[in-house]
């Protein structure tokens, strides 16, 4: 099973979370550390759901990129 992980660069750390697993998040000093920690967090999250007898959510999120044009300095939106 594979879940989408969102990685966000902060001012002094990197956060990661799994949209399909509410509350499942991790923070590291680097992207690599955050990804390692979110992997552990997912394992613990799923283990907790199993122990509680709760259903394991199927992965349903996906990610895409969209191209955006940059506004040039001095342009207006009139």
Secondary structure, DSSP 8 states (H G I E B T S, - for coil): -----EEEE-SS-EEEE-TTSTT-EEEESSHHHHHHHHHHHHHHHHHHHHHTT-------------------TT----
